[in-house]
Amino acid sequence: MHLLSPRGPRPVAGVTLHTLKVLPAPAPVRVLVLALSVRLAVRRGAWDAVQSHERTLSQDIYRAGEGCHRAYLTAMGPRQHRRAGYHRLLLALERRVFTRTPEIVAISRRGAEEIAKLYGVPPARLSVIYNGVDLERYHPDNRARFRAAARGEARLAPEGWVVLFAGSGFERKGLATAIEALARLDERGANLVVVGKGDTRTYADLAGRLGVADRIAWLGPRPDIERWYAAADALALPTRYEPFGNVHLEALASGLPVVTTTAAGGAEVVTPACGAAVEPGDPVALAAALMRVRALDPARAAAAARTAAEPFTYERQVAEFERIYRRLPESRAGFSLRNR
């Protein structure tokens, strides 16, 4: 196995690393240089299969981990048009990828439906392979190990009710909706913990206007996210667009109920016994869903959350990709004949 990446990832046993040189440049230039660099690297080698997780030009398998950029732009609204050149380039690359790649892998049913609808990819070329989760790192037992110390670090009451928001890209992930929902909670002692990278000023101002500034802990990006799943009583991810965030599975595996939106692929693994899915941009619905989660029996909800996550192992993910690799010679040949 060979890994081509513009960043220098840590060595992995059995993997030969190739660092692609992508110099600092405006975003459209970086996107184009990466695609061309991959194409040159692929042409220089003799590969049995080429799998890409980025919008590049030469792959047999494309894992659409970011979903559809076209759908993302629709979900985020006209403000995104301020970077029109960048978006046009991504859309052109995306169209080429979905048109010319023999095997497309979505990471949720919702994502697969989106790709089929927007780009006409037929079922024969489109698979769904869900993400896997580390069921040992993310475990309900972490509550006993980390909860008290983490709450103390964030200055949270030991017995208070705590909602966790975890994710970078605050606008897309719906942080404003989470803050607005916090202000509507009947549980007046509830607190919101925000973990992730982003400019907090706009959201801190919103919290101040709504009178909940003193009920929010801003922790920034954290490498120890498992401690904060253990510290919380529910996860709120009111995202506007999310193919399938790992945070859904990590929280569930940790025994943490999840309230997300119908715009999230991760909603497909959330059951009423361990959470809910509401429409994006609706703080009233989000607050009501959080209060329903608050009313669940904590032990039963934790057990249901863990049960929901347990099928999503890395072993299952690997096995499903292996099935695609094994049929690739046939699908590649059939795709070539159809597209001559």
Rosetta blueprint (number, residue, H / E / L):
1 M L
2 H E
3 L E
4 L E
5 S E
6 P L
7 R L
8 G L
9 P L
10 R L
11 P L
12 V L
13 A L
14 G L
15 V L
16 T E
17 L E
18 H E
19 T E
20 L L
21 K L
22 V L
23 L L
24 P L
25 A L
26 P L
27 A H
28 P H
29 V H
30 R H
31 V H
32 L H
33 V H
34 L H
35 A H
36 L H
37 S H
38 V H
39 R H
40 L H
41 A H
42 V H
43 R H
44 R H
45 G L
46 A L
47 W L
48 D L
49 A L
50 V L
51 Q E
52 S E
53 H L
54 E L
55 R L
56 T L
57 L L
58 S L
59 Q L
60 D L
61 I E
62 Y E
63 R E
64 A L
65 G L
66 E L
67 G L
68 C L
69 H H
70 R H
71 A H
72 Y H
73 L H
74 T H
75 A H
76 M H
77 G L
78 P H
79 R H
80 Q H
81 H H
82 R H
83 R H
84 A H
85 G H
86 Y H
87 H H
88 R H
89 L H
90 L H
91 L H
92 A H
93 L H
94 E H
95 R H
96 R H
97 V H
98 F H
99 T H
100 R H
101 T L
102 P L
103 E E
104 I E
105 V E
106 A E
107 I L
108 S L
109 R H
110 R H
111 G H
112 A H
113 E H
114 E H
115 I H
116 A H
117 K H
118 L H
119 Y H
120 G L
121 V L
122 P L
123 P H
124 A H
125 R H
126 L E
127 S E
128 V E
129 I L
130 Y L
131 N L
132 G L
133 V L
134 D L
135 L L
136 E L
137 R L
138 Y L
139 H L
140 P L
141 D L
142 N H
143 R H
144 A H
145 R H
146 F H
147 R H
148 A H
149 A H
150 A H
151 R H
152 G H
153 E H
154 A L
155 R L
156 L L
157 A L
158 P L
159 E L
160 G L
161 W L
162 V E
163 V E
164 L E
165 F E
166 A E
167 G L
168 S L
169 G L
170 F H
171 E H
172 R H
173 K H
174 G L
175 L H
176 A H
177 T H
178 A H
179 I H
180 E H
181 A H
182 L H
183 A H
184 R H
185 L L
186 D L
187 E L
188 R L
189 G L
190 A L
191 N E
192 L E
193 V E
194 V E
195 V E
196 G L
197 K L
198 G L
199 D L
200 T L
201 R H
202 T H
203 Y H
204 A H
205 D H
206 L H
207 A H
208 G H
209 R H
210 L H
211 G L
212 V L
213 A H
214 D H
215 R H
216 I E
217 A E
218 W E
219 L E
220 G E
221 P L
222 R L
223 P L
224 D L
225 I H
226 E H
227 R H
228 W H
229 Y H
230 A H
231 A H
232 A L
233 D L
234 A E
235 L E
236 A E
237 L E
238 P L
239 T L
240 R L
241 Y L
242 E E
243 P L
244 F L
245 G L
246 N H
247 V H
248 H H
249 L H
250 E H
251 A H
252 L H
253 A H
254 S L
255 G L
256 L L
257 P L
258 V E
259 V E
260 T E
261 T E
262 T L
263 A L
264 A E
265 G H
266 G H
267 A H
268 E H
269 V H
270 V L
271 T L
272 P L
273 A L
274 C L
275 G E
276 A E
277 A E
278 V E
279 E L
280 P L
281 G L
282 D L
283 P H
284 V H
285 A H
286 L H
287 A H
288 A H
289 A H
290 L H
291 M H
292 R H
293 V H
294 R H
295 A H
296 L L
297 D L
298 P H
299 A H
300 R H
301 A H
302 A H
303 A H
304 A H
305 A H
306 R H
307 T H
308 A H
309 A H
310 E L
311 P L
312 F L
313 T L
314 Y H
315 E H
316 R H
317 Q H
318 V H
319 A H
320 E H
321 F H
322 E H
323 R H
324 I H
325 Y H
326 R H
327 R H
328 L H
329 P H
330 E H
331 S H
332 R H
333 A H
334 G H
335 F H
336 S H
337 L H
338 R H
339 N L
340 R L
